Amino acid sequence: MISALIGGEHWLQTYTKRHVGAMPIRAIRGATTANENTRQAILDATRELLLAIVQANQLDVADIISVWFTMTPDLDAAFPARAARELGWTNVALLDAQAPRVVNDVPRCIRVMIHCETNRTASDLRHIYLREAKHLRPDWAKEQTG
């Protein structure tokens, strides 16, 4: 029934050839804070976060599909994606966005969501929260140290 709705047997055969045995796609979260609203502070904090995520999850940059960065409205001196480009992530889709203003949010916060191909299960992934962003997910921050 489904194959008839979306193009018949040919579509199903093509889909199966492309996707059977393909690596699962997972999302890895993380966050950190910049010490101040300067280009250097934003890029340094972002670089530290990206490297920590890659190391903790044993990622190969070739397996990273895309990265979505958000920053709190008090950060406007640089795009966090610049740090990824400077690390050599030139074939990765990167997107920066401003997070909504939320009362009592962690100041100068940079959040990231990395989409990657990996054979690791979702429960085996390590979400990394650094600096003052540890308060956002104390459960995950505790896993990093313990």
N, C-alpha and C positions, 0 to 999 in steps of 0.2 A: 504494500500500500504506500509506504513512504517513498520508495523508489519511483513509483508511478507519479507521485505528486511533484517530485523534484527533478524529473528528467529521465526516468526509466532506468533500465539495467546498465546502460553505458555510464551514466553518472555514478551509480553505485560501484561499478568496477573501477572507475577512475579514482574515486574517493578512497576506496580500499587500498589501491596501489600506492597512493600518496601518503596515507596516514597510518596504515597498519605497521607497527614496529617503530613509529615515530616517537621521539622522546616527549614526555608530558611537558606541558607549560605550567610553570608555577610563578607565584608572586611572592617577593620577599620585601618586607617593610623595614623601615628604619627611620631614625630621626636623630638630630643633634641640635646644638645651638651655636651661634656665632658669638664671639666675645663682644663684638661691636658691629655697627652697621658700616663696615668698610669693605671694599672689594676684596682685599687680602683676607680679612677675617671670614668672610662668607666662603671664599674659595678654599681656604685652609680647612675649615670645618667640614665642608662638603667632601673634599678629598679624603680626609681622615675617615669619614663615614663610609664612603664607597670602598675604600681599601679594606676596612674592617668587615664589611659585608662580603666582599669577594673572598677574603681569607677564611672567614668563619664558615662559609658555604662551599669552599673549594671550587669557585666558579672559574670558568674559562670565559674571557670576554667575548669570544666568538659565539658563546651560547646565550648571551644577553640579547634579548629582542628589543626591549624598550625600557626607558626609565622616565618616570614622572616625578618631578620635583615640585613641592609647594613651599612657600615661605610665608611667615607671618607678615602682616602689613608694615611692621616696623623695620623690615629689611628691604632695601631698594638700591643698594650700591653695586650689585652684580647679579648675574644669572648663575644659579648653581650648576646648570648644565655646562658652563664653561670649564668647571673643574674636571668633569668627565672627559670633555674634549682634550684637555691638557694631559689627561692620563692616557690618551691614545684611543679613546672610545669613538673612533671616527665613523664606524659603520653601524652604530647603535642609534635608534630613534630616541631623541631626547625632547622633553617638554617641560617648560617652567610655567608655573601658575602661582597666583597669589591666593593664599588661604583666606577664608572669610575671617573677619574680625570677630573674635569670641571673647567674652568677658573672662578674665582669669586664665587665659591661654598662656602657655610657656612663652616668654618673650624671646625674640630673635631666633625663632625655631625654623629649622629646615627639615622637611619631611621628604621621604623618598619611597617610591614603590618600583621595584625592579621586576620586570617580566623576563623569565629565562626558561630555556629548555634544560631539564635536569631529570635524571632517573631517581633522584631522592624523593622520598615521600614528603607530603606537606608537614608531617610531624617531625621530620628530620631537619627541616630548614631552620636556620637561626636568624631571627629578626633582631637587628642591632639598634640599641638606643644608648646614645652617648651623652656625656655632659649633663646639662640640666634637663634634657629630654628623657632621661631615665625615669622621671616622674610620670611620664605619659603612660608607660607600660612597665610598672615595677615587676610584674611577673616575668616578662621577657628579659628585663635588665638583670634580674637575679640569676637567670640561667647563664648569662654571660660570665658571671663572676663565680658561680658555684657549681 
